[in-house]
């Protein structure tokens, strides 16, 4: 779009797992579902990219990318709500017609989020 239209518009990234790539191409904002789960980390990634510190951004981005992939699934609302519940205790229920996550699908989301938490904690310990 920048090639065709120049700087006439502010272009935002709307897919969580493409923010670093989109930032390298010049986006000026990010519409994100997983920022509700990882607000500080997502702001950090965005700001590092805005400062063109892509190497630093990628370190955090690699940790969170599996959870960012949850935002690209048809059940993204249920996935995000469950992730919010795991991280800070928000209610995980959703309104009908959405159904609760069960069995392997629920475990997949839980394990994805818990792995990110473990990696973030490890990263914090190394930085301290």
C-alpha positions in Angstrom: 0.0 0.0 0.0 2.9 2.4 0.8 4.2 1.7 -2.7 0.9 2.6 -4.4 -0.4 5.3 -2.0 2.7 6.7 -0.3 2.1 8.1 3.2 -1.6 9.0 2.6 -2.8 6.5 5.1 -1.6 5.1 8.5 -1.4 1.4 8.0 -1.8 -0.9 11.0 -0.9 -4.6 11.5 -4.0 -6.6 12.3 -2.4 -10.0 12.9 -0.5 -10.5 16.1 2.0 -13.0 14.7 3.1 -10.6 11.9 3.9 -7.5 14.0 7.6 -7.6 13.7 7.5 -8.2 9.9 4.8 -5.5 9.5 6.8 -3.1 11.5 9.8 -3.6 9.3 7.6 -2.6 6.4 6.5 0.6 8.1 3.1 0.0 9.9 2.2 2.8 12.4 -0.1 0.8 14.7 -1.2 -2.6 15.8 -4.7 -4.0 16.3 -4.1 -6.9 18.5 -6.1 -9.5 20.5 -3.2 -10.9 22.5 -2.3 -7.5 23.9 -5.1 -8.1 26.4 -3.1 -11.1 27.7 0.5 -9.7 27.3 0.0 -5.8 27.5 3.5 -4.9 28.7 5.3 -7.4 26.4 3.3 -6.3 23.3 3.9 -2.6 24.0 7.6 -3.5 24.4 7.7 -5.4 21.1 5.9 -2.5 19.3 8.1 0.2 20.7 11.3 -1.8 19.9 10.1 -2.2 16.4 9.2 1.5 16.1 12.8 2.3 17.2 14.0 -0.2 14.6 15.6 -2.4 17.3 14.3 -5.6 15.5 16.9 -7.9 17.1 15.7 -7.1 20.6 12.1 -7.2 19.5 12.6 -10.7 18.0 13.8 -12.1 21.3 10.5 -11.4 23.0 8.5 -12.0 19.8 9.9 -15.6 19.5 8.7 -16.3 23.1 5.2 -15.0 22.4 4.7 -16.1 18.8 3.0 -19.5 19.7 0.5 -17.6 21.8 0.1 -15.0 19.0 -0.9 -17.8 16.7 -3.9 -18.4 18.9 -5.3 -15.1 17.7 -5.5 -16.4 14.1 -7.8 -19.3 14.8 -11.6 -19.3 14.3 -12.0 -19.7 18.1 -9.7 -16.7 18.9 -12.3 -15.2 21.3 -12.3 -18.4 23.4 -8.6 -18.7 23.2 -7.9 -15.1 24.3 -10.5 -15.3 27.1 -8.9 -18.5 28.4 -5.4 -17.0 28.2 -6.6 -13.9 30.1 -8.0 -16.2 32.7 -4.7 -18.0 33.1 -2.6 -14.9 33.2 -4.7 -12.6 35.5 -7.9 -14.4 36.5 -10.3 -12.8 34.1 -13.5 -14.7 33.5 -13.1 -17.2 30.7 -16.7 -17.6 29.7 -18.0 -16.3 26.4 -21.5 -15.6 25.2 -23.5 -18.0 23.0 -23.2 -19.2 20.4 -19.5 -19.7 21.4 -18.9 -22.8 23.3 -16.3 -23.5 26.0 -13.1 -25.1 25.1 -12.7 -28.7 26.2 -10.3 -31.6 26.2 -7.3 -31.5 23.9 -8.2 -28.1 22.5 -8.3 -26.5 25.9 -5.1 -28.2 27.0 -3.4 -26.9 23.9 -4.2 -23.3 24.8 -3.3 -23.8 28.4 0.0 -25.4 27.6 0.8 -22.7 25.0 0.2 -19.9 27.5 2.1 -21.7 30.3 5.1 -22.3 28.1 5.2 -18.6 27.3 5.0 -17.7 31.0 7.8 -20.1 31.8 10.0 -18.6 29.0 9.2 -15.0 30.1 10.1 -15.8 33.7 13.4 -17.4 32.6 14.1 -14.3 30.5 13.4 -12.0 33.5 15.7 -14.1 35.7 18.5 -13.8 33.2 18.0 -10.0 32.9 18.1 -9.6 36.7 
